[in-house]
Each structure stands twice: as structure tokens, then as C-alpha cells.
């Protein structure tokens, strides 16, 4: 049948209608997907608001119930005198404050099961976390958190009344006179406290802030819930309308022509394929992003570990320096009295050398864990990296040669690939320690013998050092953690600090260190340092001066919480004709300085209750301010520029008396 121009025109119109219908259908589908996503997000937000409300109500209820539990326990104890309820009172308080583990499902019935004789806890214990921390994590507004925190503070104040009641029962001081009246029993006093008007008023203060918190929470969540519900309603209407239009368009297109069905299916398949490809690319991008984030998290964890270790070692270093100061001080006093006995002088000299070694140990501990330590705090020198390698090999020779030959073990040290490289600016001692730690690690990995090879080269402004061994190698898990502090596979012999110290030292030099390893094929450590054309002049050490012979007779106050140090300072300064007064706490030092003038105050920093910082501030409030010297075992001081201007000198423990004498003469001479 021959087709007329009119039929062609009709076909073209049908084709246009079909395409227009398909375009409209696709647009409506995209719109429906968007509306469905928005609807899902709105539903999730509503669910989240419900969870927030539930969690917030639970925290408020836990505070309320803990206060009621405390009241119930202390009142029961006041009436029955049963020690079990006193213990349960303290357990409730300890769980709330995060001192004891929190039971699972603690928001359910718990203490009623323990009220009966030989009662058992219905739920196991979880980790210890305070109610205050749970409040912080709940996502309250500042006002809501303030109200709930105020309720907890009021509850903590109520605990003081409850503790006073229990003290009365236990016969401890409760009243103004500090004793329980003879004509009134402790139980009666406790009941009077627990059922008195002051106690009820304190309870009202707690509940008032909880009510204010619940009202504030109701107002906020109600507004958000109403807004989300309205949005959800609108989105639902739009989605239903969109689906209705989609159905109409589909029905219209199908009625127009079925002959385009194959084409439509092909087009939809193509669309699905494109979307799938897009999703695969997105997934790949997300996977790369996750890997980068994991690397960043590992770096952050490494930094936090070193920071925590630094806090511990700083305290240890301080205590160790105090011990060394006692040893050093007594040795110096003995040396003053034994100048004519060469044998004793030699022994005392050996003791002082040991003290110096101890000081070096504490310095290295601080250097390893000090997060702010960088190249500006270390004496750097222009060094030949090849020479440092040779020195490290010679230093470890007793182990890889002498000791190994005794045990018939053969180690080969290959330095044939050490090439001429440019010098680097570094701390030679620190870099040698890096090489020594890596060599020792390699020897540990080759208990039956093997080979260690060194290679150096220049490349693009950097010096590269490779140290390879033929040892057991490492698994991937061990390789990732090999630079972590205290990580070791050789317990109990290994400490896990060697390679972590090497990592710290290399990072301090602006370099990099990495390791490649395969089980059964050995390991290769690669170090990278920037080249330098600069040189560093090593400052000459100033000779320690002898005590000056100025005719001084000063009134000196020594403040240190260590009695032994006070005695040493008293003896040393008294030998120089000074009048010395010693105290072992900051409070007594402040009171004494108000009533008696001192020419010089020598004060420790870390003392209980009143610290050296507080003593310095108090001294500068006097009409006549004495000269102030700080004597401390801490390596890093937290003084502001303003505080430093108030201090005449600082000496770190342990110290030589001649240095102290020089400082005294200097500051008194400028007075």
C-alpha cells in the first residue's frame, strides 16, 4: 500500500508524540527519584529526631533516677543501718561519675534486684563512662546542656547532705561542734537531714532544672519535628502526583504505538548502563578516598601515641632528675670536705660522671617524645653520611663479629655499594643511633647468620641510604606497625623503641624512612635526607666556673617539696656563709616571705597544692621583691614572656654548686 503524504505526516506526528511522551516520562522518573530521595532523607531525619528525643529523655531520666536511687539508698541505710545500702549508695554515685563500669541496660530496672538478700545484678557490666560525658555526646544545644549539667551539679551538692547523714550514722562529725550530740543518736540526726526541708529543697532544685531541660527539648524538637513532618507531607503529595503522571504518560505512549517498544527498551538499557558505569567510577573514587583517609588516620594515631608517651616520660624525667640532684648534691658536699683525700675525690668524681650519664638518659627520653622538638633545638653539624655508616658498623662490630664468632655464626657486612655522596646537615649522634638500631634489628632477624648490605646515592637534592638484610622478613601487618612505640615481635627481650626512635629522628631531620619486606626474603630500610651546602659551627662549651669569692652573707629561702634537696641546699649555701631557711611547700613559703625579708628565694616548680608558679606571683606582690631563682627537674617550662621577666635565673636539676654560686653573684651584683 502506497503511503500518501498525509500518512507520512501522521507518522511523523505520532513519532513526535511518542518522543515527547518518552522525554516527559524520563523527566518524571528523574523527578520521582529525587522526590523519593528527599522523602527518604526526611523520614530518616524524623527518625533521628525521635532517637535524639528518646536518648535525651533517657539521660534526663537517668539523672533523675540516679538522684532518686541515691535518696532511696541513703534513707534505707539511715533506717535499717544495713551497710549494704551504704555501699550501693557509693556504687550508684561511682557509676554516674564514670568511676565504675556502667551496667548494660542501666536505664531499665537494676537496683531493685540488688535490694533483696543475696540479690544478683540482672545485666553484665560495660565500660565506665560518666553521665556528664554521655551528655556531651548527646548533641544537646548549649542551653540544654547547661540546664542538664546544672541539674547534675545540684545533685552532686545533694550528695554532700546525704554523705553528712551517713557520717552521722557512722558516728563521724556532722554538726557545728563537729560531734553528734549525746542525747541524739546518729540515726536520728541522719533521718532529720534526709527528711528535712533543706533536703527537699535541694531535690526541688534538681527537678526544676530537669523540667526546664525537658521543656527546652520539647520546644526545639517539636519545632523541628513539625517542620520535617510538613516537608514530608509535601514530598509525599508530590511523589504521588509524579507517579500518577508517570502512569498516565506510560499508558499514553503504549497506546500510541507498540512498534517503538524495542527502541524504548534499548534506550532504557543504555541509560542503565551509563548509570552503572557512573556508579562504578564513583565507587572507585570513594575507595581511593577511603584509602587516603585510612593513611591520614594512621598518621594521626602515630602522632597521638608519641604525644601520650611524651607525657609519661616527662614525669619520669622530672622524678629521675630529683633523684640525681640528691646524689649530685651529696657528692659535691662530700667533695668539699674531702679535697685532700685523692682516693675519695676520685670516687666522688666517678659518682658525678654517673650523674651526668643519668642526665643524658633523661635528655634522650625527652628528645624522643617531645612533639615540638625540631632541628632548631638540636646542635646540627655538616656530616658525611658514609662516615656515620662506617662508625655505626664499627660500633656494632662486637656483636656481629666477636660475639657471633664465639657462637659460630657468620655475618657479612657489605659496604661496597657506599658511593660518594654530598654532606647533610644533621645531628651526628642521632643519625648514628638510627643506623645502629637498624643494624641491631637486622641481626635479630638473622639468628643463624646472613648479610647486611649498605648503599648510598644522590638523587634530586636528596641523599638516599638503603640497608638490606637476608633475614626472616616481615608480614604486611608487622611492616605497618614496625615504627610504632613499644611494638616488638621479640618479647620479652625487645623493648619496641629502637625503630620508633629511628623514625622520630629521621622525621626531625625533615627526612623519610620506609621499609620493604617479604617473609623469607629479608627486609630493606630506605632513608632519605635533604642535601645541604651550609655548615654549622659547633659552639664551644663554656667551662663551669668555680664558686666566686664575693663577701656575701645573704638571707636565702629554699622552697622544695623534697626534704633531701632542702637539706643539701641548706648545707651547701651555709658553707658559703649564707643564712638559709628551708620549707617544703609553697603555702609556707608565701606566708614566711610576708613576715620576713629574704635577699634571694630559690624555688622548685612542681609542688603539690601551691606550685612554684604561684610562689613567684605571690613574691612579686610584696613591697620589696626578693631576687628569684627557679630550680627544677622539668625539661620544658610553661612560662610566659611576662613570667620570665619576673625570674632572675633558672637552673635545671641536677646542677653544680659552682653554677648556682655564679648565678647568685651575678644577680646580687646587679642589685
Buried (B, 14 or more C-beta within 10 A) or exposed (E): EEEEEEEEEEEEEBEEBBEEBBEBBBBBBEBBEBBBEBBEBBBEBBEEBEEBBEBBBBBBEBBBBBBBBBBBBBBBBBBEBEEBBBEBBBBBBBBBBBEBBBBEEBEEEBBEEBEEEEEEEBBEEEEBBBBBEBBEEBEBEEEBBBBBBBBBBBBBEBBEBBBBBBBBBBEBEBEEEEEBEEEEBBBBBBBBBBEEEEBEEBBEBBBBBBBBBBEBBBEBBEEBBEEBEEBBEBBBEBBEBBBEBBEBBBEBBBEBBEEBEEEBEEEEEEEEEEEEEEEEEEEEEEEEEEEEEEEEEEEEEBEEBBEEBBEEBBEEBBEBBBBBBBBBBBBBBBBBEBEEEEEBBEBBEEBBEBBEEBBEEBBBBBBBBBEEBEEEEBEBBBBBBBEBBBBBBEBBBEBBBEEBEEEEBEBEBEBEEBEEBBBBBBBBEBBBBBBBBBBBBBBBBBEEBBBBBBBBBEEEEBBBBBBBBBBBBBEEEBBEBBBBBEBBBEEEEBEBBBBBBBBBBBBBBBBBBEBBBEEEEBBBBBBBBBBBEEEEEEEEEEEEEEBBEEEBEBBBBBBBBBEBBBBBBBBBBEEBEBEBBBBBBBBBBBEBBEEEEBBBBBBBBBBEEBBBBBBBEBBBEEEEEBBBBBBBBBBEBEBEEEBEEBBBBBBBBBBBBBBBBBBBBEBBEEE
